[in-house]
């Protein structure tokens, strides 16, 4: 919901450090993979109840997620970079709640519900992006994204805010998980509705009038239909 609004600020803050990395030959893909690996360390940290360490790993992961895009804008974006960025982000979002489930068995059910809700938002996001790319559509609100970015109530900013709250107040994990799951369900439904409308089949074009020089019966003359 807020991702598009914070992009200009994010760009201003990250352009200088991104330039530093580029001048030292560090590529966007390297930053993406390193950030993902560091982010995964949050899971065992949370599982052992070391929430402050989990918060540090989360912050580093998110900084890397923004920095890789800034580096790509300078050195040149690639399809592989866009693929890595979205694929690893979705895996990170899915495994993060597992730490809370391992730390406290009572968190298992809300963690499972949250992960299932993430599947809904993630699948609807990627399905829409795939069809939009096929049609040549672009997201005006996210011109720097490597794929079509369909917004919603629960985007990246809201998800990270959720994770931070969970780490600061782990006892509230079940409540936060259920509330955010409900928001994810609403986001998924809105995206389904948007896709249903945006990708509705085009009406078949009316049959072209028979040419005056065409003496064949109407049933034998050629018709053109839009079957896209």
N, C-alpha and C positions, 0 to 999 in steps of 0.2 A: 504494500500500500504506500510505503514511503520511499521505496528504492529509487524511483525516478527523481524525487525531490532532493535526495542527498548526493546524487551523482556529481553535480558540479563541485560541491565541497570536497568530496572524495578525490576528485581529479586534481584540485588545487593542492591538497595535502600530499598526494602521492607522486606528483610529477617530478619533484626534485629527487627523492630517494630512488625513483625508477631510473632516472638519468644516471645516478651513481652506479646502479647495478649494470646498466647497459654498457657504460664505459669500461667496466671490468669484465665484460664478456659473459655475464650471467644472464641466461635466457629466461623467458617467461615459463616455459615448461619445467625447468629446474625448480623455479620458485613454487609452482603449483604442486609438484610432487613432494617437495620438502615440507611445504605447509600442510599437506594432507597427512604425511607421516607424523608430524608433530601433533596435529589435531587428534590422531588416533590415540596418542598417549593419554588424552583426557579420559578415555574409557577406564583403563585400569586405575588411574588416579581417583576417579569418582567411586569405583568399585571398592577401593580401600578407604574411602571416606576422607581422602585428601582433597577437599573441594577447592582450596586456594590454588593448588597445583593444576587442577582441572580448568580453573578459570584462566590461568596463565597460558596453558596450551590452547584453549579456545581463542584467546585474544591473538596469539601468534598465528593460528590458523586463519583467522579472519583478516588479519593484516596481509598475510601472504595471498589470500584470495583477491584482495583489492590491488595488491602490488603487481601481481602477474598480469593483470589487465593493463595497468599503466605501462609496464615494460613492453607489452605487446603493441600498444599504440605507438611507441617510439621505434621499436625494431621492426614492426610489421606483424599484424595478426596472421595466424595460420589456422587451418581447419583442425589440425591436430590439437592445437592449444584450446580452441573452443570446445572440442570434444572432451579433453581432459578436465577442463574447468567444470563443466556441468556434471560429468559423470562422477568425479571424485567428490564434488559438493553433495550430491544426492546420497552417496554412500556415507559420508560423514554425518549428515543429518539423521540417517537411519540408525547408525550404530551408537550415536551419542546417548540416547535414552537407556541403552543396555547397561551402562555403568550404574545407573540408579536402580535398575532391576536387580543387578548382582549385589549391590550394597545392601538393599533392603527387600526381602522377598515380597513384602506387601506392595512394593512398587511394580511388580511384574505385570499385573493386569493393566494399570494405566499406561505403562510403557508400551505394552502390546497394542493398546488402542491408539496411542500416539503414532506409533510406527505405521499402523494400518492407515491412519489418516494421512500420513506423509505419502504413502503409496498413491492415494487418491489425488493429492495435489500434484505430485511428481508425474504420474502417468498422464493426467489431463494436460499438464504443461508441455510435456514432450510430444504427446500426440498432436496437439495444436501446432507446435513448432514444426513438426514434420510436414503436415499438410500445408501450412503457410509457406514453407520453403519451396514445396512443389509448385505452389501457385505464384511464387515470386513476391509474396507479401513482405513488407518490412514494418517493424515496430517503431513509429516515430518517436515515442517516449524513451526508447532505448537504442539510439543509433549506433552505439559502440559495441553492443552485444554481438557475439559470434553467431547466435541463432535467434530466431524470433522469440522475443520475450513477452509473454502474456502475463500481465499483472494480476493482482488479486488482493484479498484481504490479508493473506498470509504469504508474504514474500520473504526475501532473505533477511531484511532488517528486523522484521517482526520475529522471525525464527531465532535469530541470534539474541535478541532481547529476551526471549523466552528462556533460552539456555542460561543466560547470565542470571536471571531471576532464580532459576532452579539451583544454580550453584551458590548463590547468596543465601537462599532460604530452602535448603534441601527438604525440610519437613513439609513444605508446600508442594512437593513434586506431584502427588496425585491430583490435587486441585488444579494446578497449572496445566498438567497434561490433559485433563478432561476438558478444560475450558478451551485450550488451543486446538484440541481435536475437533471440537464443535465448530470453531472458526475455519479449520481446514475443510471440514465437510461442506460448509457453506461456500467456501472458495471453489471446491471441486464442482459443486452443483452449478455455480455461476459460470464456470468455464465450460461445462457441458452445454449449458444453455447458449453460451456465446458461440461455441463451435457448431451447435445444431443450426443456428441462424446464419452464421457466416459462411458455412460450407454447404448450405442447402443446394440441391441440384438446380441448375439453371433451367428455366422453362424451354422446352423445345421450340426452336425457331419455326415460325409459320412457314408453311410450304410456299416455295417461291412461285410466283405466277408463271404459267406456261408461256414459253416464248411464242410470239405470233407466227414465227416461221417453222415452229415445230408442229408438224401435222399428225404426230402420233397421238393416240388417245391419252387423256390425262393420266390414266392409271399406269401408262408405260413411260411417261416422261420422268426425268430424274428429279428427285427431291433431295434437298440438303437439310440435314438436321444437326443440331449441336448436341453431341452426346457426351460432352465433357461433364 
